[in-house]
Amino acid sequence: MKTSTVESAKFGPWALVTGASSGIGAEFARQLALAGFNLVLAARRKTLLDQLGQELRQQLDIETRTVVVDLSQSEAVEQLAEATGTLDIGVVISNAGTGQPTEFLKEPHGERLDRFRLNALSHLNMAHYFGARLVQRARGALLFGGAMGAAHGIPFMANDAGSKAFVQSLGESLHVEFARHGVHVTVLVVPPTDTAIIAKFGLSPAQMPMRPMSPRQCASEALRALWKNQSLCLPGASNRLMSALVPGKLARMMMGRMIEQVLSERARAGI
């Protein structure tokens, strides 16, 4: 049975989640549904979106819509605009993004540009279109997915770190601008989280200096920060402590060594 909360009454009735097919995005969808929001689920993988939508409709008696869209493409926001034009969207979770460890000069530039469009420009386009809709409503909430370490740079992920640093700066700036219009803006500084991207990077939890957190905890802390209108959210007390105590230069060196080791192991394995 659908149960409204203070948040769905304040911001609702609909929430849009991009990158909703798996991982943190899917967890955002589940927690927003539990809070009483109807959902627009957007990502590239239709089967996973449809499965999640059906699960949430049956369990929580909410409405859902799915939008199959590639956020790296320039027409993506127009597709979302068309799909949501008749809906009163109050919460937007701009969560799409990915990464690819590699030496900067060894990656084809076209692949690098595709990821930059997904990791940075998609959030800019979401902010422009849906920010205007939320400001017009004079209430709402907008969350951007960033990345831990991006603000200081990440060797062997220079393009991805740079794109997420843009998102963090964009979100913190809009946090101030949109507040006067009653719109909350928060940047989720995504820490190492137990999703498929860990394996994609060629890492295992045992190799990592800190155990990856669960998507559930990551999304839960991010939503609490969004409801409170905090400009930044770095989930996990240990992550916040490390961020506060470890200088950016040292963190950058540590990350660089870890990723370089992964790339070397891949090269030896012929991957």
ZAVODO-76542 format. One record per residue (C-alpha): x, y, z. Coordinates in steps of 0.1 Angstrom, whole numbers, plus 5000, padded with zeros to 4 digits. Layout:
# ZAVODO-76542
XYZ...
This chain:
# ZAVODO-76542
500050005000501250354991502250555021502950925017505651095038506451455047508951455017506451334991503851575004506351865003508151784970505951524952504051364937506451234910510251174911512551104881515550884885518150854857520550554857517750364875518250024860520749904886523049994915522650324933520050444908517750144914518150194952517150554949514050444931513150194958513650444986511650714969508850464962508850374999508550755006505350764985506650904953505450784919508450724896509850784862512650534857515150624830518150434817519250234786518249884797514549844792514149494807515749594840513649914841510449724834511249464861511949734887508849924878506649614881508249524914507549874929503949894916503049554930504749604964503949974971500950064949502650354932502550464895505650414874506750504839509950384821511950584796514550404776517150664769520950704765521951004786525151054766523151164736522251524730518551444725518151254758516651544778514251614750513051254753512651294790510851614786508351454762507851154785507351364816505551674802502251594818503651494852504251714882507851624887509051734922512251534926514951474900517851234907520451294880522450984886523750864852527450804849530250564845534050534844536850354827540450324841542950384813546050584804544750914790546650904757545850534750542150574749540350664716539151024719535650934707535150694736536450964760533951214746531050974749531750934786532251304791528851364776527351114800529251214831529051594827526951724799523951514807523851664842524152014827521251944804519151794832519852104854518852344826515552174817514352024850515852314870513552554852510552324858511352304895511952674899508652744881506852524907508752714934509552384952511452074944514651884948517551804924520351574932523551524910525751214911529451314916532451104926534751084956538251214947537151384915537751734929541451654935541951444903542351074898545350954878544450704850540850824852541651184843538651234820536151084844537451274874537351604854533851544843532651464878534551764892532451974868529251824882530251894918531052264910527752294890525752154918527252354946526752674925523052594918522552504954522852874962521053004931518052774933517552804971515953144967513252974946512552694971514452424952516952204970520152104953522551844965525651674950526151314961529951254962529750884955532250684975533350334966530050144966529249774961527949794925528849644892531349924885533749784910534249474889534249684857537249864872538949534877538949574915537849344943536849464978539849284992542149504971540549834982541750045012538250065025535249825022532749954996529450065012526049925002523950114976521250125002523350325027524650544999521150634986519650665021522250925033522051115000518251145003518451265039520951535027518651634999515651675021517851895044519152085014522852015021525052124992527251814994526851465007529651215012528050905027529850705054531550835085534850665075534750825041534151165056537051115080539451005053538451295031539051535059542351395071544151275039545551565018544451574982547951514969548351194990544851064981545651134944548850934946547250644964544450614939546850644910549050364924545950134929544550194895547950164878548349824895545049714881545949824846549249634849547449314860545049354831547949394806549749084819546448884816545949014781542649194790
